[in-house]
Amino acid sequence: MKLFLLMVSLISSINSAVCNFSERVELGGKSYKEEGVFYFERGVGMRWEYLRPERKIFWMKKGKIFEFYPEDNIFREYESDENFWNIMEDPYNWKSMTDSIEESDGKIIVILKNGDRVRVEVKRGTIREVIFGETSIKFSKCRYNTKIPSPLFKISGTLSSSNRKK
């Protein structure tokens, strides 16, 4: 429980973050890898800007999930899982959604009440890897509590900046 409380304390101390990420998804016996930049600002939203292999933007604001594929000019909007947003806004909400918590070797395995398993690796006070279902996300080069340009979390800012070269 000590490592879990460290993770919750770490998340609650972060008001904003910018990190590189590498995401691996196992689907139908095949493995897919994508890379990009992750942005988070408490109370505002989260944004995953995929740069490889295909450019796409995925972002969340309270109650909504948005996807944008600039090459195909496809935009989608969904309702988001309120529980996920509640955890990001107040990490202490993890406890109310959790059936059990296991800790070993710097890793936390959280069994959520809906049956999902989430594994989080914490090293040197930083969340390095999150695994849920068939998806693994590794974070690197994180900068915390840094200023993030507000257009990153607005639809118009995302659509108009989507053609910029990375």
N, C-alpha and C positions, 0 to 999 in steps of 0.2 A: 504494500500500500504506500510505502515511502516514495517509490519512484513515480507512482501514479499521481501522488500529491505534488511532486516536483513538476511533472508534466502540466498539471492543471495550473500551478502557480506560474510556470513559464508562459503558458498561453495567455493567462490573464494579465501578465505584465507587458504583453505585446499589443500596441495600439495600431501598428502598421508594420508591414514586412514586404520586402522585395527579394525573391530567391530564384535562382535557376532551378529547374526541375527536369527530371528524367522519369517518364512514366512507362511502365511495362504492363501490358494487358495480355493475359492468356485467354484465348477465345477459340473454341472449336478445335483444340489441339495445336493451334498456331500461336506464336508469340509476336506481339506488335510493340514497337518502341517509338515513343514520341518525346520530343524535348521542347523546352520553351522557358518562359518567365512567368512566375507566380507573383501576384500582387494581392495584398490584404490590407484593408483599413477598417478597423472596428467601427461598427455603426453605419458604414457606407457600403462595403461589399468586398467580394473576392473576384479575381480575374486570372484566368489561365490563358496565356497567350502562347499558343503552340507555333513553333517556328519550323520544326522538322518532324516528319517528312513533308507534311502538308500544313500550310498556314491555316489556322482557325483560331477563333476566340470564343472562350466559354467564360461567362461571368454570372455572378449571383448577387442579387440584392434581396432584401427581405421579401419573402413570398414569391420571388421570380428567379427563373434561370433563363439565360439567353445564350444562343449559339450563333456564330456568324462565320461563314465560309467565304472569304473575300474573292477567291478565284472564281467561284461559281455564283457569287452575289446571292447566297442563300442565307436567310435570317429566320431563326426559330425562337419562340418564346414558350416557356412552360411554367407551371406552378411548381414551387420548390417544397422540399420536405421541411416543415417548420421546425422539427426537432433538430436537424442539422444546424439551422441558423441559430437556434437557441444555444447550442453548445458553443458556437463561435462568439456569440455575444456575451455569454456568461459561462466559462468553462466548468464552473461548479455544477452545471446542469448535467454533466456526465453521470454523476452518481444516481440521479433519478431515472436515467435511461438504461442503467447497467444491471445485468443479472450477476455477473462475477468479474473479478479482476485478478489476473495472474501476472507475476513479475519474475523475470530471471534474466541474468546476463545483460542488463541494460535495456531489456525489451519489456513492454507492457502488452498484455493481451486482454482486451476488453470484450466481454461477451455482452452484446446489447440485448435488451428485452425482446426485440424482434427476431433474435437468433443470429444476427450478423456478428462476425468476429472482426475486430479491428486490432491490428498489431502496430505498435508505435515504438520506434527505436530512438532513444534519447542518448546523445553523447555530448559531453562537455557543455551542458546547459542548452543544447540545441536539438530540435526535433529533426532527425536525419532521414527517417524513412517511415512511411505510413503504408500499411497493407490492409486492404479490405476486399473480400471476395477474391476475384482473379486479378486485381489491380495492385501494383506496387508503385509508389511514388517516392523517389529519392530527391532530397533537397540539398543544394550546395550554394556557396557564396551568398548567404543570407545577410541582409542588412535589416535591422529591426528599428522600429520607431523613427522611420525616415519619412520625409514628405513625399507624398504620391500625388501627381497631377490629377485634379478632380475629373477632367474629361475621360480618364480611363474607365470610370464607372458610369458613364452616360452613354446612351445608345448613339446619339448624334456624334459624340466624340469618337466612339469606336468605329462607326461606319465611315466617317470622314478621314480617320487616320489609318484605315486598313491598307491603303496602298503604299504606305511608306516602306522603304527597304530596310531590312534588318541584316 
